[in-house]
């Protein structure tokens, strides 16, 4: 199990980019930036992240709350 998780982590490190949103296949996200007729700024980015920092935090919290199931 440890070998598999180590292999996955190493493959992500060498094939993925860590940016300010999380881990994605590209360092820069394809974003569309524009101002509307009222002068408000909008920025729409595609969902090209493999995993975001928010998802990582939620997964860790979920893992901490799960009972271990080991009884001594």
mmCIF file of the N, C-alpha and C atoms, coordinates in Angstrom:
data_MODEL
# 
_entry.id   MODEL 
# 
loop_
_atom_site.group_PDB 
_atom_site.id 
_atom_site.type_symbol 
_atom_site.label_atom_id 
_atom_site.label_alt_id 
_atom_site.label_comp_id 
_atom_site.label_asym_id 
_atom_site.label_entity_id 
_atom_site.label_seq_id 
_atom_site.pdbx_PDB_ins_code 
_atom_site.Cartn_x 
_atom_site.Cartn_y 
_atom_site.Cartn_z 
_atom_site.occupancy 
_atom_site.B_iso_or_equiv 
_atom_site.pdbx_formal_charge 
_atom_site.auth_seq_id 
_atom_site.auth_comp_id 
_atom_site.auth_asym_id 
_atom_site.auth_atom_id 
_atom_site.pdbx_PDB_model_num 
ATOM 1   N N  . UNK A 1 1  ? 0.824   -1.196 0.000   1.00 0.00 ? 1  UNK A N  1 
ATOM 2   C CA . UNK A 1 1  ? 0.000   0.000  0.000   1.00 0.00 ? 1  UNK A CA 1 
ATOM 3   C C  . UNK A 1 1  ? 0.872   1.267  0.000   1.00 0.00 ? 1  UNK A C  1 
ATOM 4   N N  . UNK A 1 2  ? 1.943   1.223  0.763   1.00 0.00 ? 2  UNK A N  1 
ATOM 5   C CA . UNK A 1 2  ? 2.834   2.380  0.840   1.00 0.00 ? 2  UNK A CA 1 
ATOM 6   C C  . UNK A 1 2  ? 3.532   2.605  -0.493  1.00 0.00 ? 2  UNK A C  1 
ATOM 7   N N  . UNK A 1 3  ? 3.898   1.513  -1.160  1.00 0.00 ? 3  UNK A N  1 
ATOM 8   C CA . UNK A 1 3  ? 4.571   1.638  -2.449  1.00 0.00 ? 3  UNK A CA 1 
ATOM 9   C C  . UNK A 1 3  ? 3.642   2.258  -3.492  1.00 0.00 ? 3  UNK A C  1 
ATOM 10  N N  . UNK A 1 4  ? 2.374   1.885  -3.453  1.00 0.00 ? 4  UNK A N  1 
ATOM 11  C CA . UNK A 1 4  ? 1.407   2.429  -4.420  1.00 0.00 ? 4  UNK A CA 1 
ATOM 12  C C  . UNK A 1 4  ? 1.195   3.917  -4.176  1.00 0.00 ? 4  UNK A C  1 
ATOM 13  N N  . UNK A 1 5  ? 1.012   4.311  -2.924  1.00 0.00 ? 5  UNK A N  1 
ATOM 14  C CA . UNK A 1 5  ? 0.798   5.724  -2.623  1.00 0.00 ? 5  UNK A CA 1 
ATOM 15  C C  . UNK A 1 5  ? 2.048   6.550  -2.948  1.00 0.00 ? 5  UNK A C  1 
ATOM 16  N N  . UNK A 1 6  ? 3.226   6.003  -2.708  1.00 0.00 ? 6  UNK A N  1 
ATOM 17  C CA . UNK A 1 6  ? 4.464   6.695  -3.052  1.00 0.00 ? 6  UNK A CA 1 
ATOM 18  C C  . UNK A 1 6  ? 4.588   6.861  -4.567  1.00 0.00 ? 6  UNK A C  1 
ATOM 19  N N  . UNK A 1 7  ? 4.199   5.838  -5.309  1.00 0.00 ? 7  UNK A N  1 
ATOM 20  C CA . UNK A 1 7  ? 4.233   5.901  -6.762  1.00 0.00 ? 7  UNK A CA 1 
ATOM 21  C C  . UNK A 1 7  ? 3.269   6.965  -7.295  1.00 0.00 ? 7  UNK A C  1 
ATOM 22  N N  . UNK A 1 8  ? 2.093   7.047  -6.707  1.00 0.00 ? 8  UNK A N  1 
ATOM 23  C CA . UNK A 1 8  ? 1.108   8.059  -7.127  1.00 0.00 ? 8  UNK A CA 1 
ATOM 24  C C  . UNK A 1 8  ? 1.620   9.461  -6.823  1.00 0.00 ? 8  UNK A C  1 
ATOM 25  N N  . UNK A 1 9  ? 2.175   9.661  -5.655  1.00 0.00 ? 9  UNK A N  1 
ATOM 26  C CA . UNK A 1 9  ? 2.693   10.979 -5.274  1.00 0.00 ? 9  UNK A CA 1 
ATOM 27  C C  . UNK A 1 9  ? 3.841   11.392 -6.194  1.00 0.00 ? 9  UNK A C  1 
ATOM 28  N N  . UNK A 1 10 ? 4.743   10.476 -6.483  1.00 0.00 ? 10 UNK A N  1 
ATOM 29  C CA . UNK A 1 10 ? 5.859   10.796 -7.362  1.00 0.00 ? 10 UNK A CA 1 
ATOM 30  C C  . UNK A 1 10 ? 5.386   11.099 -8.785  1.00 0.00 ? 10 UNK A C  1 
ATOM 31  N N  . UNK A 1 11 ? 4.394   10.353 -9.251  1.00 0.00 ? 11 UNK A N  1 
ATOM 32  C CA . UNK A 1 11 ? 3.902   10.619 -10.599 1.00 0.00 ? 11 UNK A CA 1 
ATOM 33  C C  . UNK A 1 11 ? 3.209   11.971 -10.667 1.00 0.00 ? 11 UNK A C  1 
ATOM 34  N N  . UNK A 1 12 ? 2.508   12.380 -9.618  1.00 0.00 ? 12 UNK A N  1 
ATOM 35  C CA . UNK A 1 12 ? 1.886   13.705 -9.602  1.00 0.00 ? 12 UNK A CA 1 
ATOM 36  C C  . UNK A 1 12 ? 2.932   14.809 -9.542  1.00 0.00 ? 12 UNK A C  1 
ATOM 37  N N  . UNK A 1 13 ? 3.996   14.585 -8.808  1.00 0.00 ? 13 UNK A N  1 
ATOM 38  C CA . UNK A 1 13 ? 5.027   15.606 -8.698  1.00 0.00 ? 13 UNK A CA 1 
ATOM 39  C C  . UNK A 1 13 ? 5.734   15.849 -10.022 1.00 0.00 ? 13 UNK A C  1 
ATOM 40  N N  . UNK A 1 14 ? 5.895   14.815 -10.810 1.00 0.00 ? 14 UNK A N  1 
ATOM 41  C CA . UNK A 1 14 ? 6.620   14.968 -12.066 1.00 0.00 ? 14 UNK A CA 1 
ATOM 42  C C  . UNK A 1 14 ? 5.729   15.262 -13.264 1.00 0.00 ? 14 UNK A C  1 
ATOM 43  N N  . UNK A 1 15 ? 4.407   15.139 -13.119 1.00 0.00 ? 15 UNK A N  1 
ATOM 44  C CA . UNK A 1 15 ? 3.517   15.395 -14.246 1.00 0.00 ? 15 UNK A CA 1 
ATOM 45  C C  . UNK A 1 15 ? 2.555   16.539 -14.001 1.00 0.00 ? 15 UNK A C  1 
ATOM 46  N N  . UNK A 1 16 ? 2.486   17.049 -12.809 1.00 0.00 ? 16 UNK A N  1 
ATOM 47  C CA . UNK A 1 16 ? 1.508   18.086 -12.485 1.00 0.00 ? 16 UNK A CA 1 
ATOM 48  C C  . UNK A 1 16 ? 2.221   19.358 -12.028 1.00 0.00 ? 16 UNK A C  1 
ATOM 49  N N  . UNK A 1 17 ? 1.480   20.451 -12.075 1.00 0.00 ? 17 UNK A N  1 
ATOM 50  C CA . UNK A 1 17 ? 1.995   21.746 -11.632 1.00 0.00 ? 17 UNK A CA 1 
ATOM 51  C C  . UNK A 1 17 ? 1.249   22.170 -10.373 1.00 0.00 ? 17 UNK A C  1 
ATOM 52  N N  . UNK A 1 18 ? 1.978   22.700 -9.434  1.00 0.00 ? 18 UNK A N  1 
ATOM 53  C CA . UNK A 1 18 ? 1.367   23.224 -8.217  1.00 0.00 ? 18 UNK A CA 1 
ATOM 54  C C  . UNK A 1 18 ? 1.244   24.727 -8.401  1.00 0.00 ? 18 UNK A C  1 
ATOM 55  N N  . UNK A 1 19 ? 0.018   25.223 -8.406  1.00 0.00 ? 19 UNK A N  1 
ATOM 56  C CA . UNK A 1 19 ? -0.208  26.650 -8.564  1.00 0.00 ? 19 UNK A CA 1 
ATOM 57  C C  . UNK A 1 19 ? -0.970  27.178 -7.356  1.00 0.00 ? 19 UNK A C  1 
ATOM 58  N N  . UNK A 1 20 ? -1.484  28.398 -7.427  1.00 0.00 ? 20 UNK A N  1 
ATOM 59  C CA . UNK A 1 20 ? -2.116  29.004 -6.251  1.00 0.00 ? 20 UNK A CA 1 
ATOM 60  C C  . UNK A 1 20 ? -3.490  28.421 -5.941  1.00 0.00 ? 20 UNK A C  1 
ATOM 61  N N  . UNK A 1 21 ? -4.067  27.629 -6.860  1.00 0.00 ? 21 UNK A N  1 
ATOM 62  C CA . UNK A 1 21 ? -5.377  27.023 -6.619  1.00 0.00 ? 21 UNK A CA 1 
ATOM 63  C C  . UNK A 1 21 ? -5.263  25.593 -6.123  1.00 0.00 ? 21 UNK A C  1 
ATOM 64  N N  . UNK A 1 22 ? -4.224  24.891 -6.530  1.00 0.00 ? 22 UNK A N  1 
ATOM 65  C CA . UNK A 1 22 ? -4.067  23.485 -6.187  1.00 0.00 ? 22 UNK A CA 1 
ATOM 66  C C  . UNK A 1 22 ? -3.099  22.817 -7.136  1.00 0.00 ? 22 UNK A C  1 
ATOM 67  N N  . UNK A 1 23 ? -3.387  21.578 -7.475  1.00 0.00 ? 23 UNK A N  1 
ATOM 68  C CA . UNK A 1 23 ? -2.544  20.826 -8.397  1.00 0.00 ? 23 UNK A CA 1 
ATOM 69  C C  . UNK A 1 23 ? -3.311  20.678 -9.698  1.00 0.00 ? 23 UNK A C  1 
ATOM 70  N N  . UNK A 1 24 ? -2.685  21.059 -10.803 1.00 0.00 ? 24 UNK A N  1 
ATOM 71  C CA . UNK A 1 24 ? -3.345  20.976 -12.099 1.00 0.00 ? 24 UNK A CA 1 
ATOM 72  C C  . UNK A 1 24 ? -2.359  20.510 -13.152 1.00 0.00 ? 24 UNK A C  1 
ATOM 73  N N  . UNK A 1 25 ? -2.873  20.272 -14.351 1.00 0.00 ? 25 UNK A N  1 
ATOM 74  C CA . UNK A 1 25 ? -2.026  19.829 -15.446 1.00 0.00 ? 25 UNK A CA 1 
ATOM 75  C C  . UNK A 1 25 ? -1.266  21.004 -16.063 1.00 0.00 ? 25 UNK A C  1 
ATOM 76  N N  . UNK A 1 26 ? -1.769  22.228 -15.865 1.00 0.00 ? 26 UNK A N  1 
ATOM 77  C CA . UNK A 1 26 ? -1.131  23.429 -16.412 1.00 0.00 ? 26 UNK A CA 1 
ATOM 78  C C  . UNK A 1 26 ? -0.838  24.402 -15.273 1.00 0.00 ? 26 UNK A C  1 
ATOM 79  N N  . UNK A 1 27 ? 0.246   25.153 -15.409 1.00 0.00 ? 27 UNK A N  1 
ATOM 80  C CA . UNK A 1 27 ? 0.571   26.129 -14.362 1.00 0.00 ? 27 UNK A CA 1 
ATOM 81  C C  . UNK A 1 27 ? -0.380  27.317 -14.406 1.00 0.00 ? 27 UNK A C  1 
ATOM 82  N N  . UNK A 1 28 ? -0.686  27.805 -15.609 1.00 0.00 ? 28 UNK A N  1 
ATOM 83  C CA . UNK A 1 28 ? -1.599  28.929 -15.749 1.00 0.00 ? 28 UNK A CA 1 
ATOM 84  C C  . UNK A 1 28 ? -2.954  28.423 -16.210 1.00 0.00 ? 28 UNK A C  1 
ATOM 85  N N  . UNK A 1 29 ? -3.993  28.851 -15.537 1.00 0.00 ? 29 UNK A N  1 
ATOM 86  C CA . UNK A 1 29 ? -5.342  28.460 -15.912 1.00 0.00 ? 29 UNK A CA 1 
ATOM 87  C C  . UNK A 1 29 ? -5.803  29.288 -17.108 1.00 0.00 ? 29 UNK A C  1 
ATOM 88  N N  . UNK A 1 30 ? -6.633  28.684 -17.936 1.00 0.00 ? 30 UNK A N  1 
ATOM 89  C CA . UNK A 1 30 ? -7.238  29.420 -19.039 1.00 0.00 ? 30 UNK A CA 1 
ATOM 90  C C  . UNK A 1 30 ? -8.394  30.234 -18.487 1.00 0.00 ? 30 UNK A C  1 
ATOM 91  N N  . UNK A 1 31 ? -8.184  31.523 -18.318 1.00 0.00 ? 31 UNK A N  1 
ATOM 92  C CA . UNK A 1 31 ? -9.193  32.392 -17.741 1.00 0.00 ? 31 UNK A CA 1 
ATOM 93  C C  . UNK A 1 31 ? -9.675  33.410 -18.768 1.00 0.00 ? 31 UNK A C  1 
ATOM 94  N N  . UNK A 1 32 ? -10.924 33.731 -18.669 1.00 0.00 ? 32 UNK A N  1 
ATOM 95  C CA . UNK A 1 32 ? -11.523 34.756 -19.518 1.00 0.00 ? 32 UNK A CA 1 
ATOM 96  C C  . UNK A 1 32 ? -11.809 35.956 -18.618 1.00 0.00 ? 32 UNK A C  1 
ATOM 97  N N  . UNK A 1 33 ? -11.136 37.057 -18.871 1.00 0.00 ? 33 UNK A N  1 
ATOM 98  C CA . UNK A 1 33 ? -11.296 38.265 -18.068 1.00 0.00 ? 33 UNK A CA 1 
ATOM 99  C C  . UNK A 1 33 ? -11.930 39.352 -18.918 1.00 0.00 ? 33 UNK A C  1 
ATOM 100 N N  . UNK A 1 34 ? -12.930 40.016 -18.345 1.00 0.00 ? 34 UNK A N  1 
ATOM 101 C CA . UNK A 1 34 ? -13.607 41.072 -19.101 1.00 0.00 ? 34 UNK A CA 1 
ATOM 102 C C  . UNK A 1 34 ? -14.354 42.007 -18.151 1.00 0.00 ? 34 UNK A C  1 
ATOM 103 N N  . UNK A 1 35 ? -14.708 43.172 -18.665 1.00 0.00 ? 35 UNK A N  1 
ATOM 104 C CA . UNK A 1 35 ? -15.549 44.129 -17.963 1.00 0.00 ? 35 UNK A CA 1 
ATOM 105 C C  . UNK A 1 35 ? -16.911 44.138 -18.643 1.00 0.00 ? 35 UNK A C  1 
ATOM 106 N N  . UNK A 1 36 ? -17.978 44.146 -17.852 1.00 0.00 ? 36 UNK A N  1 
ATOM 107 C CA . UNK A 1 36 ? -19.303 44.199 -18.455 1.00 0.00 ? 36 UNK A CA 1 
ATOM 108 C C  . UNK A 1 36 ? -19.692 45.650 -18.745 1.00 0.00 ? 36 UNK A C  1 
ATOM 109 N N  . UNK A 1 37 ? -20.905 45.853 -19.229 1.00 0.00 ? 37 UNK A N  1 
ATOM 110 C CA . UNK A 1 37 ? -21.350 47.190 -19.625 1.00 0.00 ? 37 UNK A CA 1 
ATOM 111 C C  . UNK A 1 37 ? -21.422 48.163 -18.452 1.00 0.00 ? 37 UNK A C  1 
ATOM 112 N N  . UNK A 1 38 ? -21.603 47.653 -17.244 1.00 0.00 ? 38 UNK A N  1 
ATOM 113 C CA . UNK A 1 38 ? -21.671 48.515 -16.065 1.00 0.00 ? 38 UNK A CA 1 
ATOM 114 C C  . UNK A 1 38 ? -20.297 48.788 -15.473 1.00 0.00 ? 38 UNK A C  1 
ATOM 115 N N  . UNK A 1 39 ? -19.266 48.196 -16.031 1.00 0.00 ? 39 UNK A N  1 
ATOM 116 C CA . UNK A 1 39 ? -17.915 48.452 -15.561 1.00 0.00 ? 39 UNK A CA 1 
ATOM 117 C C  . UNK A 1 39 ? -17.411 47.484 -14.514 1.00 0.00 ? 39 UNK A C  1 
ATOM 118 N N  . UNK A 1 40 ? -18.147 46.397 -14.261 1.00 0.00 ? 40 UNK A N  1 
ATOM 119 C CA . UNK A 1 40 ? -17.719 45.403 -13.285 1.00 0.00 ? 40 UNK A CA 1 
ATOM 120 C C  . UNK A 1 40 ? -16.749 44.414 -13.926 1.00 0.00 ? 40 UNK A C  1 
ATOM 121 N N  . UNK A 1 41 ? -15.725 44.072 -13.178 1.00 0.00 ? 41 UNK A N  1 
ATOM 122 C CA . UNK A 1 41 ? -14.696 43.151 -13.652 1.00 0.00 ? 41 UNK A CA 1 
ATOM 123 C C  . UNK A 1 41 ? -15.145 41.718 -13.390 1.00 0.00 ? 41 UNK A C  1 
ATOM 124 N N  . UNK A 1 42 ? -14.993 40.848 -14.362 1.00 0.00 ? 42 UNK A N  1 
ATOM 125 C CA . UNK A 1 42 ? -15.333 39.441 -14.228 1.00 0.00 ? 42 UNK A CA 1 
ATOM 126 C C  . UNK A 1 42 ? -14.137 38.600 -14.644 1.00 0.00 ? 42 UNK A C  1 
ATOM 127 N N  . UNK A 1 43 ? -13.941 37.496 -13.943 1.00 0.00 ? 43 UNK A N  1 
ATOM 128 C CA . UNK A 1 43 ? -12.882 36.552 -14.283 1.00 0.00 ? 43 UNK A CA 1 
ATOM 129 C C  . UNK A 1 43 ? -13.464 35.149 -14.185 1.00 0.00 ? 43 UNK A C  1 
ATOM 130 N N  . UNK A 1 44 ? -13.557 34.472 -15.315 1.00 0.00 ? 44 UNK A N  1 
ATOM 131 C CA . UNK A 1 44 ? -14.100 33.121 -15.370 1.00 0.00 ? 44 UNK A CA 1 
ATOM 132 C C  . UNK A 1 44 ? -12.977 32.169 -15.748 1.00 0.00 ? 44 UNK A C  1 
ATOM 133 N N  . UNK A 1 45 ? -12.691 31.235 -14.864 1.00 0.00 ? 45 UNK A N  1 
ATOM 134 C CA . UNK A 1 45 ? -11.616 30.277 -15.114 1.00 0.00 ? 45 UNK A CA 1 
ATOM 135 C C  . UNK A 1 45 ? -12.200 28.882 -15.280 1.00 0.00 ? 45 UNK A C  1 
ATOM 136 N N  . UNK A 1 46 ? -11.561 28.100 -16.132 1.00 0.00 ? 46 UNK A N  1 
ATOM 137 C CA . UNK A 1 46 ? -11.981 26.726 -16.345 1.00 0.00 ? 46 UNK A CA 1 
ATOM 138 C C  . UNK A 1 46 ? -11.597 25.849 -15.166 1.00 0.00 ? 46 UNK A C  1 
ATOM 139 N N  . UNK A 1 47 ? -12.264 24.756 -15.039 1.00 0.00 ? 47 UNK A N  1 
ATOM 140 C CA . UNK A 1 47 ? -11.981 23.810 -13.957 1.00 0.00 ? 47 UNK A CA 1 
ATOM 141 C C  . UNK A 1 47 ? -10.969 22.785 -14.438 1.00 0.00 ? 47 UNK A C  1 
ATOM 142 N N  . UNK A 1 48 ? -9.702  23.174 -14.526 1.00 0.00 ? 48 UNK A N  1 
ATOM 143 C CA . UNK A 1 48 ? -8.676  22.262 -14.994 1.00 0.00 ? 48 UNK A CA 1 
ATOM 144 C C  . UNK A 1 48 ? -7.772  21.779 -13.866 1.00 0.00 ? 48 UNK A C  1 
ATOM 145 N N  . UNK A 1 49 ? -8.176  21.991 -12.613 1.00 0.00 ? 49 UNK A N  1 
ATOM 146 C CA . UNK A 1 49 ? -7.383  21.523 -11.486 1.00 0.00 ? 49 UNK A CA 1 
ATOM 147 C C  . UNK A 1 49 ? -7.641  20.039 -11.240 1.00 0.00 ? 49 UNK A C  1 
ATOM 148 N N  . UNK A 1 50 ? -6.586  19.306 -10.956 1.00 0.00 ? 50 UNK A N  1 
ATOM 149 C CA . UNK A 1 50 ? -6.724  17.899 -10.586 1.00 0.00 ? 50 UNK A CA 1 
ATOM 150 C C  . UNK A 1 50 ? -7.339  17.826 -9.196  1.00 0.00 ? 50 UNK A C  1 
ATOM 151 N N  . UNK A 1 51 ? -6.786  18.596 -8.276  1.00 0.00 ? 51 UNK A N  1 
ATOM 152 C CA . UNK A 1 51 ? -7.326  18.705 -6.919  1.00 0.00 ? 51 UNK A CA 1 
ATOM 153 C C  . UNK A 1 51 ? -6.978  20.094 -6.395  1.00 0.00 ? 51 UNK A C  1 
ATOM 154 N N  . UNK A 1 52 ? -7.908  20.702 -5.673  1.00 0.00 ? 52 UNK A N  1 
ATOM 155 C CA . UNK A 1 52 ? -7.670  22.029 -5.112  1.00 0.00 ? 52 UNK A CA 1 
ATOM 156 C C  . UNK A 1 52 ? -7.275  21.899 -3.647  1.00 0.00 ? 52 UNK A C  1 
ATOM 157 N N  . UNK A 1 53 ? -6.730  22.981 -3.116  1.00 0.00 ? 53 UNK A N  1 
ATOM 158 C CA . UNK A 1 53 ? -6.353  22.973 -1.701  1.00 0.00 ? 53 UNK A CA 1 
ATOM 159 C C  . UNK A 1 53 ? -7.584  22.818 -0.809  1.00 0.00 ? 53 UNK A C  1 
ATOM 160 N N  . UNK A 1 54 ? -8.714  23.354 -1.236  1.00 0.00 ? 54 UNK A N  1 
ATOM 161 C CA . UNK A 1 54 ? -9.955  23.219 -0.469  1.00 0.00 ? 54 UNK A CA 1 
ATOM 162 C C  . UNK A 1 54 ? -10.379 21.748 -0.398  1.00 0.00 ? 54 UNK A C  1 
ATOM 163 N N  . UNK A 1 55 ? -10.297 21.046 -1.519  1.00 0.00 ? 55 UNK A N  1 
ATOM 164 C CA . UNK A 1 55 ? -10.651 19.627 -1.535  1.00 0.00 ? 55 UNK A CA 1 
ATOM 165 C C  . UNK A 1 55 ? -9.701  18.803 -0.676  1.00 0.00 ? 55 UNK A C  1 
ATOM 166 N N  . UNK A 1 56 ? -8.406  19.172 -0.671  1.00 0.00 ? 56 UNK A N  1 
ATOM 167 C CA . UNK A 1 56 ? -7.431  18.469 0.158   1.00 0.00 ? 56 UNK A CA 1 
ATOM 168 C C  . UNK A 1 56 ? -7.764  18.645 1.635   1.00 0.00 ? 56 UNK A C  1 
ATOM 169 N N  . UNK A 1 57 ? -8.122  19.864 2.022   1.00 0.00 ? 57 UNK A N  1 
ATOM 170 C CA . UNK A 1 57 ? -8.473  20.124 3.418   1.00 0.00 ? 57 UNK A CA 1 
ATOM 171 C C  . UNK A 1 57 ? -9.719  19.370 3.846   1.00 0.00 ? 57 UNK A C  1 
ATOM 172 N N  . UNK A 1 58 ? -10.723 19.327 2.965   1.00 0.00 ? 58 UNK A N  1 
ATOM 173 C CA . UNK A 1 58 ? -11.942 18.589 3.281   1.00 0.00 ? 58 UNK A CA 1 
ATOM 174 C C  . UNK A 1 58 ? -11.663 17.094 3.412   1.00 0.00 ? 58 UNK A C  1 
ATOM 175 N N  . UNK A 1 59 ? -10.796 16.554 2.568   1.00 0.00 ? 59 UNK A N  1 
ATOM 176 C CA . UNK A 1 59 ? -10.455 15.134 2.638   1.00 0.00 ? 59 UNK A CA 1 
ATOM 177 C C  . UNK A 1 59 ? -9.722  14.823 3.942   1.00 0.00 ? 59 UNK A C  1 
ATOM 178 N N  . UNK A 1 60 ? -8.830  15.718 4.365   1.00 0.00 ? 60 UNK A N  1 
ATOM 179 C CA . UNK A 1 60 ? -8.113  15.494 5.626   1.00 0.00 ? 60 UNK A CA 1 
ATOM 180 C C  . UNK A 1 60 ? -9.047  15.566 6.825   1.00 0.00 ? 60 UNK A C  1 
ATOM 181 N N  . UNK A 1 61 ? -9.987  16.516 6.806   1.00 0.00 ? 61 UNK A N  1 
ATOM 182 C CA . UNK A 1 61 ? -10.954 16.609 7.902   1.00 0.00 ? 61 UNK A CA 1 
ATOM 183 C C  . UNK A 1 61 ? -11.820 15.366 7.963   1.00 0.00 ? 61 UNK A C  1 
ATOM 184 N N  . UNK A 1 62 ? -12.239 14.871 6.800   1.00 0.00 ? 62 UNK A N  1 
ATOM 185 C CA . UNK A 1 62 ? -13.068 13.670 6.736   1.00 0.00 ? 62 UNK A CA 1 
ATOM 186 C C  . UNK A 1 62 ? -12.299 12.467 7.258   1.00 0.00 ? 62 UNK A C  1 
ATOM 187 N N  . UNK A 1 63 ? -11.007 12.392 6.905   1.00 0.00 ? 63 UNK A N  1 
ATOM 188 C CA . UNK A 1 63 ? -10.166 11.282 7.350   1.00 0.00 ? 63 UNK A CA 1 
ATOM 189 C C  . UNK A 1 63 ? -9.987  11.314 8.867   1.00 0.00 ? 63 UNK A C  1 
ATOM 190 N N  . UNK A 1 64 ? -9.864  12.518 9.456   1.00 0.00 ? 64 UNK A N  1 
ATOM 191 C CA . UNK A 1 64 ? -9.689  12.631 10.907  1.00 0.00 ? 64 UNK A CA 1 
ATOM 192 C C  . UNK A 1 64 ? -10.948 12.229 11.660  1.00 0.00 ? 64 UNK A C  1 
ATOM 193 N N  . UNK A 1 65 ? -12.122 12.470 11.074  1.00 0.00 ? 65 UNK A N  1 
ATOM 194 C CA . UNK A 1 65 ? -13.372 12.170 11.744  1.00 0.00 ? 65 UNK A CA 1 
ATOM 195 C C  . UNK A 1 65 ? -13.761 10.701 11.662  1.00 0.00 ? 65 UNK A C  1 
ATOM 196 N N  . UNK A 1 66 ? -13.224 9.952  10.717  1.00 0.00 ? 66 UNK A N  1 
ATOM 197 C CA . UNK A 1 66 ? -13.553 8.541  10.573  1.00 0.00 ? 66 UNK A CA 1 
ATOM 198 C C  . UNK A 1 66 ? -12.926 7.746  11.704  1.00 0.00 ? 66 UNK A C  1 
ATOM 199 N N  . UNK A 1 67 ? -13.704 6.807  12.286  1.00 0.00 ? 67 UNK A N  1 
ATOM 200 C CA . UNK A 1 67 ? -13.114 5.953  13.320  1.00 0.00 ? 67 UNK A CA 1 
ATOM 201 C C  . UNK A 1 67 ? -12.132 4.975  12.685  1.00 0.00 ? 67 UNK A C  1 
ATOM 202 N N  . UNK A 1 68 ? -11.111 4.636  13.423  1.00 0.00 ? 68 UNK A N  1 
ATOM 203 C CA . UNK A 1 68 ? -10.058 3.784  12.878  1.00 0.00 ? 68 UNK A CA 1 
ATOM 204 C C  . UNK A 1 68 ? -10.508 2.328  12.745  1.00 0.00 ? 68 UNK A C  1 
ATOM 205 N N  . UNK A 1 69 ? -11.385 1.868  13.607  1.00 0.00 ? 69 UNK A N  1 
ATOM 206 C CA . UNK A 1 69 ? -11.873 0.504  13.524  1.00 0.00 ? 69 UNK A CA 1 
ATOM 207 C C  . UNK A 1 69 ? -10.959 -0.499 14.209  1.00 0.00 ? 69 UNK A C  1 
ATOM 208 N N  . UNK A 1 70 ? -9.811  -0.091 14.661  1.00 0.00 ? 70 UNK A N  1 
ATOM 209 C CA . UNK A 1 70 ? -8.891  -0.994 15.362  1.00 0.00 ? 70 UNK A CA 1 
ATOM 210 C C  . UNK A 1 70 ? -9.234  -1.027 16.836  1.00 0.00 ? 70 UNK A C  1 
ATOM 211 N N  . UNK A 1 71 ? -9.465  -2.222 17.363  1.00 0.00 ? 71 UNK A N  1 
ATOM 212 C CA . UNK A 1 71 ? -9.782  -2.379 18.782  1.00 0.00 ? 71 UNK A CA 1 
ATOM 213 C C  . UNK A 1 71 ? -8.691  -3.237 19.404  1.00 0.00 ? 71 UNK A C  1 
ATOM 214 N N  . UNK A 1 72 ? -8.099  -2.732 20.452  1.00 0.00 ? 72 UNK A N  1 
ATOM 215 C CA . UNK A 1 72 ? -7.026  -3.470 21.107  1.00 0.00 ? 72 UNK A CA 1 
ATOM 216 C C  . UNK A 1 72 ? -7.511  -4.129 22.344  1.00 0.00 ? 72 UNK A C  1 
# 
